[in-house]
Structure formats: structure tokens, C-alpha cells
Amino acid sequence: MQGLQALLDDVWAELQGRDERGEVATYIPELAKIDRGKFGIAVATPEGDTFCAGDADEAFSIQSISKVFVLTLALGRLGDTLWQRVGREPSGTAFNSIVQLEHERGIPRNPFINAGAIVATDVVLAGHEPREAIGEILRFAQFVADDDSIRIDPDVARSESDTGFRNRALANYMSAFGNLKHPVEKVLGVYFHQCAIAMSCRQLARAGLFLATGGCMPITGQNVISSRRARRINALMLTCGHYDGSGDFAFRVGLPGKSGVGGGILAIAPGKASIAVWSPGLNANGNSMLGSLALEGIAQRAGWSVFGP
């Protein structure tokens, strides 16, 4: 495994000096404050080892990566009946687009665009007050990461709410079609807080490990989800996890992945590892520029593509 540490060190060193890093998200004011020079990598293995490089222990806002955890919880509530309310196809449009909702009568294309994630949040809210649902999501992230120190950044949550006009439009539109079962502001209150969960690369890599090991916690052997469901979530991450850049990410990296506009990406090498990268500068599709390049380098050198070596 020392070879894996050397691989990460090499990839980090090769990319750290790049001037072209993309631009930080500015439409959420708190994210605009993040230092564009930050860059971290962490890889967690089923054997219990975690290898890190750069700023891997600095917490950042995971944003849309939280959609993976919320989807897992929503599937636990509804099972496959969830797919009556949200699709499983790539969107081909921006993560916050409203265009397709009109044509498809309030049914979002997939659970990783904002509209689809809001439906999944609505499912998790059932039977709860917003505070309880937020607590359930946070506890699940803590559980799969085996780290009770993970918290929600209240400043980011507030910033999300203050500027969440598009998400309110999406939610109201779906509500008009009967695809939200709770008041829009309650659903969005949960959604804004789940996006504001703060994790480091080390924590995030560990949190994704259950998706690399057939749905179980590899150290304790405790089942989180079935292996079939883990495969299904990985499939959606591969086809939909990077919005309208998902095809290019699959082509270049070849791993299931989920990005967030905070600059993080969680990628899964089934049976091998869970990988988290963070660099706040985003490319034109809203995905971490340096993070995507780092994952491409790691996957190529380790031979971890799901499509073969």
C-alpha cells in the first residue's frame, strides 16, 4: 500500500502548481470566500487504510455530494417505488435547470440534479419535522464515515437559503404537479442544510466506502444497504453524478462519482477504494477542475476504471 501513497503524492505534486484551476462558485456567497488554492486527496481502502495528500484534513462544504447519502436514505424508505417520482436518466442540462420539468410533468430526470434531490429530501422528511430529518441525514453521514465530529456549517446553510431562488422555483414547480408531499419551505429547509454538511477528504472517502464494498462497512462488517442497491447507486453516480459533464467524466475517469459545487468529488472504485478529492475551482460544468484531473490520474495509474485496466 505504500505504492498507493506514492501515487497520491505524485498526482498531487503534479497538479498543485497549475495556474488554471477554474473558478469558485460565487452564487452562494459563503462558497465564494473559499481559497482557490486548496487541494486535497484521500483514498480509503476496504482493509481500513486511508491515504492522503495535500489539504485532506480540512473540512469543506460537500454540497451535492450529500445527494448520495440522501438517495440512500430515500431508497431505504420507499425502495424501488421512489422511481415513480424521479427518473434514472442523465439530464444533459445544468444541475439547477427547470426546463425539463415542464415537459416531463414535474418528474425530475434523476436524483442527482437539484430537482431530483429535492424529491429525495421530501421522502426523507416524511413523518418528521425538518430538524429531525436534518438530524437523520447528518447522523447517517457520521455513521458511514465512523466519525461523530462531522457537522453542518450554519453559515453555508444560511447562505444557501438566502440565495436559493432557483431551488424554490424547482420545488414549487414540482409541488404544482403533486410531486412534493410537504410544504416547499420545509423541504428546502432540510435540503439547504444537507448541502451544508462539512467534511474533509479523509472523512468523505471513509463515508463512501460502503459503496465500494457491496453495501457494508468493511471494518465492522455491518450492512448499510444491499449489494444490489450499492450497484444501482454506483450506476447512477456513473451516468448522472456530474450533471451534463457525466459522459466526459465517465470517458476520462471511468469511475462512479458525485461532484459538488464546493469543489469536492466522491468517486468509487468498486471492490478497491473510495476516493475523495477537493479543489474549489470549478470547470464550466460546475465540477472541480483539479479534482477531476486528479481522479483521472489516480484511476489511470491504479488501473481502477470500471471499464477495465
Secondary structure, DSSP 8 states (H G I E B T S, - for coil): -HHHHHHHHHHHHHHHT-S---B---SSHHHHTS-TT--EEEEE-TTS-EEEEESTTS-EE-GGGHHHHHHHHHHHHHGGGGGGTS--S---S-TT--HHHHHTTT--S-TTSHHHHHHHHHHHHTTS-HHHHHHHHHHHHHHHHT-TT-EE-HHHHHHHHHT-HHHHHHHHHHHHTT---S-HHHHHHHHHHHHTEEE-HHHHHHHTHHHHTTTB-TTT--BSS-HHHHHHHHHHHHHHTTGGGHHHHHHHT-S-EEE-TTSEEEEEETTTEEEEEE---B-TTSSBHHHHHHHHHHHHHHT--TT--
